[in-house]
């Protein structure tokens, strides 16, 4: 009777070990799939954004070019804001999948790889330009106009933020 009990315990341990190995393999597969999901989605969205801007922007007009500046401004704002919203939705989906399936392992891996040293010179230059524009806006006598860029070409801090989002995507 005792030998059957020992055999039963050994079988349970063996099944538990096999289950743990399968679970570890499944987690590694999910982690690789999650990273691929995020990267593929990011590159696809960046490609769509580039096509919409490069192809769509020259073709968008209204009222025979009478208000060309406003129409192109609103088109660009709409495309970049829509892309930013889609990026946020993708990040939330990724975060939920990671939390649910991988116990946050993917996010921990991304955080460990993310550092200020990983930024390129061009990214640093863009962030410095954004910072200089923000300081300029805050120091302006006309903060509202400086933020929205109402006068002239509509290039205020808001548009520079959109340029930064577009650049970093």
C-alpha positions in Angstrom: 0.0 0.0 0.0 2.8 2.4 0.9 4.6 1.7 -2.4 1.5 2.6 -4.3 1.3 5.9 -2.3 4.9 6.6 -3.0 4.4 5.8 -6.7 1.3 8.1 -6.7 3.3 10.9 -5.1 6.1 10.5 -7.7 3.6 10.5 -10.5 2.1 13.8 -9.2 5.5 15.4 -8.9 6.5 14.3 -12.4 3.2 15.7 -13.8 3.8 18.9 -11.8 7.3 19.2 -13.3 6.0 18.6 -16.8 3.3 21.2 -16.2 5.8 23.7 -15.0 8.0 23.2 -18.0 5.1 23.5 -20.4 3.9 26.7 -18.6 7.4 28.2 -18.8 7.6 27.3 -22.5 4.1 28.9 -23.0 5.2 32.0 -21.2 8.3 32.4 -23.3 6.2 32.0 -26.4 3.7 34.6 -25.2 6.4 37.0 -24.3 7.9 36.7 -27.8 4.5 37.1 -29.4 3.7 40.1 -27.2 6.9 41.9 -28.2 6.2 41.1 -31.9 2.6 42.3 -31.5 3.8 45.7 -30.2 6.6 46.1 -32.7 4.6 45.1 -35.7 1.7 47.3 -34.7 4.1 50.2 -34.1 5.7 49.9 -37.5 2.4 49.4 -39.3 0.9 52.5 -37.7 4.1 54.5 -38.4 3.9 53.4 -42.1 0.2 54.4 -42.3 0.9 57.7 -40.6 3.7 58.4 -43.1 1.6 57.5 -46.1 -1.4 59.6 -44.9 0.9 62.6 -44.4 3.0 62.3 -47.6 0.2 61.3 -49.9 -2.8 62.9 -48.3 -1.4 66.3 -47.3 -0.6 67.4 -50.9 -4.1 66.2 -52.1 -6.2 67.8 -49.3 -7.8 71.2 -50.2 -11.1 72.9 -49.8 -12.7 75.9 -51.5 -10.1 76.2 -54.3 -7.1 76.9 -52.1 -8.8 79.9 -50.4 -8.2 78.4 -47.0 -5.4 76.0 -47.8 -3.4 76.8 -44.6 -6.2 76.0 -42.2 -7.3 72.9 -44.1 -3.8 71.4 -44.2 -3.3 72.4 -40.5 -6.4 70.6 -39.4 -5.7 67.5 -41.6 -2.2 67.1 -40.1 -3.5 67.6 -36.6 -6.3 65.1 -37.1 -3.9 62.4 -38.5 -1.3 62.8 -35.8 -3.8 62.9 -33.0 -5.6 59.9 -34.4 -2.2 58.0 -34.6 -1.4 59.1 -31.0 -4.8 57.8 -29.8 -4.3 54.5 -31.6 -0.8 54.2 -30.0 -2.4 54.7 -26.6 -5.0 52.0 -27.3 -2.3 49.6 -28.5 -0.3 50.3 -25.3 -3.3 49.6 -23.1 -4.0 46.3 -25.0 -0.4 45.3 -24.7 -0.3 46.2 -21.0 -3.5 44.1 -20.4 -2.2 41.1 -22.3 1.1 41.3 -20.6 -0.5 41.6 -17.1 -3.0 38.8 -17.9 -0.7 36.3 -19.6 2.8 37.0 -18.6 2.4 38.6 -15.1 4.0 41.9 -16.3 7.3 40.3 -17.5 7.2 42.0 -20.9 6.7 45.4 -19.4 9.5 44.8 -16.9 11.8 43.9 -19.9 10.8 47.0 -21.8 11.5 49.2 -18.7 14.9 47.7 -18.2 15.8 48.4 -21.8 14.4 51.9 -21.8 16.9 54.5 -20.6 18.1 58.0 -21.5 21.2 56.5 -23.0 19.2 54.6 -25.6 18.0 57.9 -27.3 19.7 58.9 -30.5 21.2 62.3 -31.2 18.3 63.2 -33.4 15.8 62.3 -30.6 17.8 64.3 -28.1 17.7 67.3 -30.5 14.0 67.0 -31.0 13.4 66.9 -27.2 15.7 69.9 -26.7 13.7 71.8 -29.4 10.5 70.9 -27.7 11.9 72.0 -24.3 13.1 75.3 -25.8 9.7 75.8 -27.4 7.9 75.1 -24.1 10.2 77.6 -22.3 9.6 80.2 -25.0 5.8 79.7 -24.8 5.8 80.1 -21.0 8.0 83.3 -21.2 5.8 84.8 -23.9 3.6 87.8 -23.2 0.9 86.1 -25.3 0.8 82.6 -23.9 -2.4 81.6 -25.6 -1.3 82.7 -29.1 2.1 81.2 -28.5 0.7 77.8 -27.5 -1.8 77.6 -30.4 0.1 79.6 -32.9 -3.0 81.5 -33.9 -1.3 84.2 -35.8 0.4 83.5 -39.1 1.4 79.9 -39.9 -0.3 78.1 -36.9 3.1 76.9 -35.5 2.7 77.2 -31.8 3.8 74.8 -29.0 0.8 72.6 -29.8 2.0 72.0 -33.4 5.6 71.4 -32.2 4.2 68.8 -29.8 2.5 67.1 -32.7 5.7 67.3 -34.7 7.5 65.6 -31.8 4.8 62.8 -31.6 5.1 62.3 -35.3 8.9 62.2 -35.1 9.0 59.8 -32.3 6.5 57.4 -33.8 
